[in-house]
Amino acid sequence: MAATVRPETVSEGLTNVWVSPSVEYVGVKAPGAAGDVQYVVTPRSARNMAYQGLVEYEVEGEKGRVPVVLRRLRGSEMVGRVVTFRGRQVPVFPLESVVEAKGTGVVASVPSDSPEDFGALEEMKKGGVSVPDPIPIIEVPGLGSLSAPAVFARLGATEAAKEEVYLRGFNEGIMLVGEMKGARVRDARPVLRKRLIEAGDALAYSEPEAEVVSRSGDECVVALCAQWYIDYGEPGWKKQALAACERLETFSTESKNNLVGTIQQLHEHACSRSYGLGSRVPWDDQYLIESLTDSTIYMAYYTVAHILQGLDVADFSEEASDAMFDAVFLEERSGGGGVVAAMQREFRFWYPVDLRCTGKDLLQNHIPYFIYTHCAIFPEPRWPRAVNANGLLQLNAAKMSKSTGNFLTLRQSIQRFSADATRLVLADAGDSVEDANFMETQAEAVLLRLFAFVEWASEVCAMGEVTEAPEAPSFADRVLVERAKECVIKAEQAILSMQFKEAVKHCFFAMQSARHEYTELSTGGHPNPNLLKQFLKTQLIILSVFCPHTAEHVYCRILRDEKNSVLNERWPSTHTKPDRSVIDAADHLADVLSNIRRKATPHATHLTIGIRSTYPEWQQKVIQILTQLISNKNIPENRELLALFNKDPIIAAGKKHLMPFAQMIKQKLLISSAHPFDESQLFADQGVLEYLRKSTGLAAVTAVEDPNAALPYKPTLRFSRKHSTRVSIGNPEPLSGHVEVRQFQIFDGESVLELSQRLARRVRTPQVLIAIQDRKQQTQIPQYTNNTSYRPLNANSTFHVDQQMNHVTCADINIDQNNNRLVYLTQQGTNK
């Protein structure tokens, strides 16, 4: 008895059958067959057939069903014989590649559509054996009516050849012969299978796809058992399930496609089993409901379980219980009194299911049954709203396995890394149906980050509070505020869409980056303690989703709000959108700093940044056209856009850079605006220039308008090196708290105003006055109301550095430490 999964080929194209000469076969009797009719198969296949009722068998205790064997023979004994199939005589040929562990051990040979069969017959032909020719049965476009010989000539009898012939034959093939002539193979296969079985020329036989071994060490078989089925193929019910699936939020296109495909293919499914744990089939007590079919609406019971737990079961008969649950879950009217009314209120409040979390392996069975059952029992408003499927969890990029030692329990992870670090790394491990990956090295790093976060929180709270009237917020302050708003909004969006990896990024890592950015930007000024505390509180609220223990500790013990809990705080408001111009300015500043570091010349001391506030005329024209198109939601393709630009003679002036510029502006317009911020205002901020100076180690950074070389948002960078020397600048003010500044660098050509600005930043005071102190005239502590021992220098005067003589002059005055000494007076002194 030959086995095949391609009945359309055997029906008309069978030329011979293959057996393995070295394999042992058995002759078994068909149930009720008259005379000496035997099926010749392998012992393994005979055992499978016994459990499916295809052959006669005996029951032998623990061995189970044992097929009745009439004879045993080797494959070599059958070689050369002839068998009859549908009135045709076909020979039995030997083939050593036939394996005992697959099928019946007897293989149907169809050389027209099997490269392996064709190749084996060709080898026999070379040995002088007369073999039958292939029979054309299927036409495949591009391969002809004999697809196997055509592909064999190119690929040989390989797996690639087999895959090409089988797949193309099934998907593209057209039947050339038989009762299904002209039909597509994919349509003919089920019809011919059914007719072969009905005619008694074939049997439906099943076996495991691969070897399956039970825990007892026995090889498993496919058994045909009496059981109940649910018909998921019923058209009306299937239509409902597909409608429910269509409106279901799955957070993943892959999950949605998987569910829809499964529902479309579902038909009858066995819903019962004979033994094990579970609920009895209500109408047949001898069977249990199998686990995947069971527990599909248990969440409805959860809504009323707390009420039922207080009732005495003995008070309810089976009929009363059914009536009560019908009244609650089917929302029928009932005279059940207070208990039923209370249960109805709970069920109506909590149902339908807002979110069902599950593993990706259940998308092809349990979740479709969950959808089907809800459609069958509940009205449409009670159908599930969302299902989120996750992949499996890996440990250190490998499958978790106790046998290999790559295994970590939740308790072990908490003990090693803490609960919060474990939660954060799990959330960051992955969201989609792809397998997530928990890395122990990452958990250790996150634990250290959380400790650093707590230390930083302590430092912020130790800064005290500013009670004076607040000054206008600095650029750094505004960037921190807008970054925090952006993180809150993106974190909320990610959490609502079940993208927890993305949420962790914004709740923790992006907020930490914003804090570091603020620290760096504040080098040109002073951090705002009040703002930092507000920022910290915002981060604690959004971080509490993943690290509740850390957030609660900082909130209660460090912020000292012990009467409240961070978990009681409302989520920060997302009604006010972040100011994109501030964020774009900060990103632009980071790009400029990167370019400075990359392009800085060796030994450079000064940098002049050239900016341009307005676009050239042709670029303004491009912006105008794109703005209008995007506002009208009419965005043409690049080819049409170029044709539109070419009609304008003004735009033709920038043809070389036209499309790259247009693409850049289009992207900006789609996000926010083509004019995201005022670049001249950004670089007019002394705090920003000081940030660039300190970040690059340059002596001075200035910004000027450069309309000839610069472009908007593409500033020019001009580096220069100036001679310099170092001097000490004193402070003669009594009780001012300021001291002499030693080894302060003065550059050749630097103005007094530029020096005073640099010095003011150094001594951390808003303003200083640079003066020359004549020590010859100084006889006592100077009195500023009437003092001739110092002379203020004109702000426009410049310093000249003579490197050879190693001295400095300003306004024709030689500056030295003995006579004409440089001093600075703070604002307090200048106001006297």
Rosetta blueprint (number, residue, H / E / L):
1 M L
2 A L
3 A E
4 T L
5 V L
6 R L
7 P H
8 E H
9 T H
10 V H
11 S H
12 E H
13 G H
14 L L
15 T L
16 N E
17 V E
18 W E
19 V E
20 S L
21 P L
22 S L
23 V L
24 E E
25 Y E
26 V E
27 G E
28 V E
29 K E
30 A L
31 P L
32 G L
33 A L
34 A L
35 G L
36 D L
37 V L
38 Q E
39 Y E
40 V E
41 V E
42 T L
43 P H
44 R H
45 S H
46 A H
47 R H
48 N H
49 M H
50 A H
51 Y H
52 Q L
53 G L
54 L L
55 V L
56 E L
57 Y E
58 E E
59 V E
60 E L
61 G H
62 E H
63 K H
64 G L
65 R E
66 V E
67 P E
68 V L
69 V E
70 L E
71 R E
72 R E
73 L E
74 R E
75 G H
76 S H
77 E H
78 M L
79 V L
80 G L
81 R L
82 V E
83 V E
84 T E
85 F E
86 R L
87 G L
88 R E
89 Q E
90 V E
91 P E
92 V E
93 F E
94 P E
95 L L
96 E L
97 S L
98 V L
99 V L
100 E L
101 A L
102 K L
103 G L
104 T L
105 G L
106 V E
107 V E
108 A E
109 S E
110 V L
111 P L
112 S L
113 D L
114 S L
115 P H
116 E H
117 D H
118 F H
119 G H
120 A H
121 L H
122 E H
123 E H
124 M H
125 K H
126 K H
127 G L
128 G L
129 V L
130 S L
131 V L
132 P L
133 D L
134 P L
135 I L
136 P L
137 I L
138 I E
139 E E
140 V E
141 P L
142 G L
143 L L
144 G E
145 S L
146 L L
147 S H
148 A H
149 P H
150 A H
151 V H
152 F H
153 A H
154 R H
155 L H
156 G L
157 A L
158 T L
159 E H
160 A H
161 A H
162 K H
163 E H
164 E H
165 V H
166 Y H
167 L H
168 R H
169 G H
170 F H
171 N H
172 E H
173 G L
174 I E
175 M E
176 L L
177 V L
178 G L
179 E L
180 M L
181 K L
182 G L
183 A L
184 R E
185 V H
186 R H
187 D H
188 A H
189 R H
190 P H
191 V H
192 L H
193 R H
194 K H
195 R H
196 L H
197 I H
198 E H
199 A L
200 G L
201 D L
202 A L
203 L L
204 A L
205 Y L
206 S L
207 E L
208 P L
209 E L
210 A L
211 E L
212 V L
213 V E
214 S L
215 R L
216 S L
217 G L
218 D L
219 E E
220 C L
221 V L
222 V L
223 A L
224 L L
225 C L
226 A L
227 Q L
228 W L
229 Y E
230 I E
231 D E
232 Y L
233 G L
234 E L
235 P H
236 G H
237 W H
238 K H
239 K H
240 Q H
241 A H
242 L H
243 A H
244 A H
245 C H
246 E H
247 R L
248 L L
249 E E
250 T L
251 F L
252 S L
253 T H
254 E H
255 S H
256 K H
257 N H
258 N H
259 L H
260 V H
261 G H
262 T H
263 I H
264 Q H
265 Q H
266 L L
267 H L
268 E E
269 H E
270 A E
271 C L
272 S E
273 R E
274 S L
275 Y L
276 G L
277 L L
278 G L
279 S L
280 R E
281 V E
282 P L
283 W L
284 D E
285 D E
286 Q E
287 Y E
288 L E
289 I E
290 E L
291 S L
292 L L
293 T L
294 D L
295 S L
296 T L
297 I L
298 Y H
299 M H
300 A H
301 Y H
302 Y H
303 T L
304 V L
305 A H
306 H H
307 I H
308 L H
309 Q L
310 G L
311 L L
312 D L
313 V H
314 A H
315 D H
316 F L
317 S L
318 E H
319 E H
320 A H
321 S H
322 D H
323 A H
324 M H
325 F H
326 D H
327 A H
328 V H
329 F H
330 L L
331 E L
332 E L
333 R L
334 S L
335 G L
336 G L
337 G L
338 G H
339 V H
340 V H
341 A H
342 A H
343 M H
344 Q H
345 R H
346 E H
347 F H
348 R H
349 F H
350 W H
351 Y L
352 P L
353 V L
354 D L
355 L L
356 R E
357 C E
358 T E
359 G E
360 K H
361 D H
362 L H
363 L L
364 Q L
365 N L
366 H H
367 I H
368 P H
369 Y H
370 F H
371 I H
372 Y H
373 T H
374 H H
375 C H
376 A H
377 I H
378 F L
379 P L
380 E H
381 P H
382 R H
383 W L
384 P L
385 R L
386 A E
387 V E
388 N E
389 A E
390 N E
391 G L
392 L L
393 L E
394 Q E
395 L E
396 N L
397 A L
398 A E
399 K E
400 M L
401 S E
402 K L
403 S L
404 T L
405 G L
406 N E
407 F L
408 L L
409 T L
410 L H
411 R H
412 Q H
413 S H
414 I H
415 Q H
416 R H
417 F H
418 S L
419 A H
420 D H
421 A H
422 T H
423 R H
424 L H
425 V H
426 L H
427 A H
428 D H
429 A L
430 G L
431 D L
432 S L
433 V L
434 E L
435 D L
436 A E
437 N E
438 F E
439 M L
440 E H
441 T H
442 Q H
443 A H
444 E H
445 A H
446 V H
447 L H
448 L H
449 R H
450 L H
451 F H
452 A H
453 F H
454 V H
455 E H
456 W H
457 A H
458 S H
459 E H
460 V H
461 C H
462 A L
463 M L
464 G L
465 E L
466 V L
467 T L
468 E L
469 A L
470 P L
471 E L
472 A L
473 P L
474 S L
475 F H
476 A H
477 D H
478 R H
479 V H
480 L H
481 V H
482 E H
483 R H
484 A H
485 K H
486 E H
487 C H
488 V H
489 I H
490 K H
491 A H
492 E H
493 Q H
494 A H
495 I H
496 L H
497 S L
498 M L
499 Q L
500 F H
501 K H
502 E H
503 A H
504 V H
505 K H
506 H H
507 C H
508 F H
509 F H
510 A H
511 M H
512 Q H
513 S H
514 A H
515 R H
516 H H
517 E H
518 Y H
519 T H
520 E H
521 L H
522 S H
523 T H
524 G H
525 G L
526 H L
527 P L
528 N L
529 P H
530 N H
531 L H
532 L H
533 K H
534 Q H
535 F H
536 L H
537 K H
538 T H
539 Q H
540 L H
541 I H
542 I H
543 L H
544 S L
545 V L
546 F L
547 C L
548 P H
549 H H
550 T H
551 A H
552 E H
553 H H
554 V H
555 Y H
556 C H
557 R H
558 I H
559 L L
560 R L
561 D L
562 E L
563 K L
564 N L
565 S L
566 V H
567 L H
568 N H
569 E L
570 R L
571 W L
572 P L
573 S L
574 T L
575 H L
576 T L
577 K L
578 P L
579 D L
580 R H
581 S H
582 V H
583 I H
584 D H
585 A H
586 A H
587 D H
588 H H
589 L H
590 A H
591 D H
592 V H
593 L H
594 S H
595 N H
596 I H
597 R H
598 R H
599 K H
600 A L
601 T L
602 P L
603 H L
604 A L
605 T L
606 H E
607 L E
608 T E
609 I E
610 G E
611 I E
612 R L
613 S L
614 T L
615 Y L
616 P L
617 E H
618 W H
619 Q H
620 Q H
621 K H
622 V H
623 I H
624 Q H
625 I H
626 L H
627 T H
628 Q H
629 L H
630 I H
631 S H
632 N L
633 K L
634 N L
635 I L
636 P L
637 E L
638 N H
639 R H
640 E H
641 L H
642 L H
643 A H
644 L H
645 F H
646 N H
647 K L
648 D L
649 P L
650 I L
651 I H
652 A H
653 A H
654 G H
655 K H
656 K H
657 H H
658 L H
659 M H
660 P H
661 F H
662 A H
663 Q H
664 M H
665 I H
666 K H
667 Q H
668 K H
669 L H
670 L H
671 I H
672 S L
673 S L
674 A L
675 H L
676 P L
677 F L
678 D L
679 E H
680 S H
681 Q H
682 L H
683 F H
684 A H
685 D L
686 Q H
687 G H
688 V H
689 L H
690 E H
691 Y H
692 L H
693 R H
694 K H
695 S H
696 T H
697 G L
698 L L
699 A L
700 A E
701 V E
702 T E
703 A E
704 V E
705 E E
706 D L
707 P L
708 N L
709 A L
710 A L
711 L E
712 P L
713 Y L
714 K E
715 P L
716 T E
717 L E
718 R E
719 F E
720 S E
721 R L
722 K L
723 H L
724 S E
725 T E
726 R E
727 V E
728 S E
729 I E
730 G E
731 N L
732 P L
733 E L
734 P L
735 L L
736 S L
737 G L
738 H L
739 V L
740 E L
741 V E
742 R E
743 Q E
744 F E
745 Q E
746 I E
747 F E
748 D L
749 G L
750 E L
751 S E
752 V H
753 L H
754 E H
755 L H
756 S H
757 Q H
758 R H
759 L H
760 A H
761 R H
762 R H
763 V H
764 R L
765 T L
766 P L
767 Q L
768 V E
769 L E
770 I E
771 A E
772 I E
773 Q E
774 D E
775 R L
776 K L
777 Q L
778 Q L
779 T L
780 Q L
781 I L
782 P L
783 Q L
784 Y L
785 T L
786 N L
787 N L
788 T L
789 S L
790 Y E
791 R E
792 P E
793 L L
794 N L
795 A L
796 N L
797 S L
798 T E
799 F E
800 H E
801 V E
802 D E
803 Q L
804 Q L
805 M L
806 N L
807 H E
808 V E
809 T E
810 C E
811 A L
812 D L
813 I E
814 N E
815 I E
816 D L
817 Q L
818 N L
819 N L
820 N E
821 R E
822 L E
823 V E
824 Y E
825 L E
826 T E
827 Q H
828 Q H
829 G H
830 T H
831 N L
832 K L
